[in-house]
Amino acid sequence: MNSMRIKLAVGACVLLGAITYLAFAGARQAHVYHLTVDQFLSDGQYRSQRVRLCGTVEDKNFSSSPASLTASFVLKGARVELPVQYHGVIPGLFQAGRDVVVEGQLNGQGVFAADVMMTKCASKYESSGQAPMDKANAS
């Protein structure tokens, strides 16, 4: 009976260790800095890290191919621009002039290689400033 308790204790320790490792590894990969294009290019510490960048899609060098799941464009900040190569599902609202958030990393050629892209909603989807009426208070 004593050897059975030892086997259970070792098995529990191995299981606990595996769960702890997976939790820390997942939390570490989920942490991504959210920056503007200007912040990213002005601070070299982020150049080798995976980050999220927000900016506006420029008209120049704009190319989007939903069939091949690729887009190439220039992301504009307040003062600087950054070329972006995106590979993945292209959002329906993606177009030149739209504000986007891209996630990825700078490659060796100075191009931001993104694999996540989110577009900001058009102004027609924004609320009119009025809070929605609660059903309980509608009477």
N, C-alpha and C positions, 0 to 999 in steps of 0.2 A: 504494500500500500504506500510505503514511503517513496518508492521510485516513481509511482504514478503522480504523486504530488510534485515531485521535482520536474517531471516531464510537463505537467500543466503549467508550472511556474515559468519554465523556460519558454514554452509556447506563448504564454501571455506576454512575457517580456519582448519576444520577437515581434509579436503582433502590435504591441504598443509602440515599439521602436519604428516599425514600418509606417504606422499611422502618423506618428510625429514627423517623420521625414517627409511624407507626402504633404502634410499640412504646411510645413515651412517652405518646401519647394514650390507649392502652388501659390502661396502668399508672395513669395519673392518674384515669381514670374508675373503676377497680377499687378505689381507696382510699376506704374509708368508715369513719368513726368509729363505734365500738360503745359505746353509753352506756346508763345507766339513765335512766328518765324524770326522776328527781330531778336528775341531772347535766345533762341536756339543758335543763331549764327554769331551772336556777340559773345557767347560764353562757351569756350571750348570743352568744358567738362561734360557736356551732353552729347558731343559728336560721336562717341563710340557706344552710346547707350540707346536702348529702344525708348522712343518718346512719342507723344501725341503733339501734333502741331496744328494750330488753327490759323487760317488766313483766307484770302479771297483768290479764286481761280481766275487767272489772267486770260485774255483773249488770245494773246500770242502763243504760238506753239501748242495750241490746244488740240488734242486728239483723243477721241473716245471710241472704243469698239466694244460694245456690250457682247457681241458674239464671241470675241476672243478673250473676254474678261480682262481687258487692259485699257489703261488710260495714261496719257502723257500730258503733263501740263506744268505751268509755272504757278507756284503758290506765292502770293504777294502779301507781305507784311506792311507795316506802316512806312518803312524806309528801304527795305531790302526784298529781294525775290529769291526763290529757291526752286530749281527744277525737281519735279516729282514723277516717278514711274510707279503706277499703281497696278497691282494684279489682284483681281478678285471681282466679286459681284458689284456691278456699278449701280448705285442708287438711282431711282427714277428721276429725282429732282436734280441730279448732277448736270451742271452746265457751266459755261464761262460766265463770270460775274457773280457766281454764288459763293457764299461763305461755306467752307468745309473744315472738317477735322480729319486729319490723316494720322495713322499710327504706323510706325516702322523705324527704320534706321538709315543713317547716311552711309552710302557705299563708297568704295575706293575712288570712284570717278566724280565724287562731289554731288551725286544725285541722290535724293531722298527716296529710298525704296520702301513703298508703303504696301501693306497687305490688309489694312482696315481703313475704310473711308465712310464718314457720316456727313450728310449735308444738313445744313440748318434749314428749318422750314421757311417757306415763303411767307411774306407779310400777310397774305390773305388768310393764313391759318392762325395768325396771332389773335388773341382775344381783343375785344373792343375796350377793355379796361374795366368792365363791369364784372363783379364777382357773380358766379352762377348762383341762382336762387336755390336754397335748400328746400326739399319737399315738405319737411316738417314745418317750416316757417312760411310756406306759400299760402296758407289760409288766411 
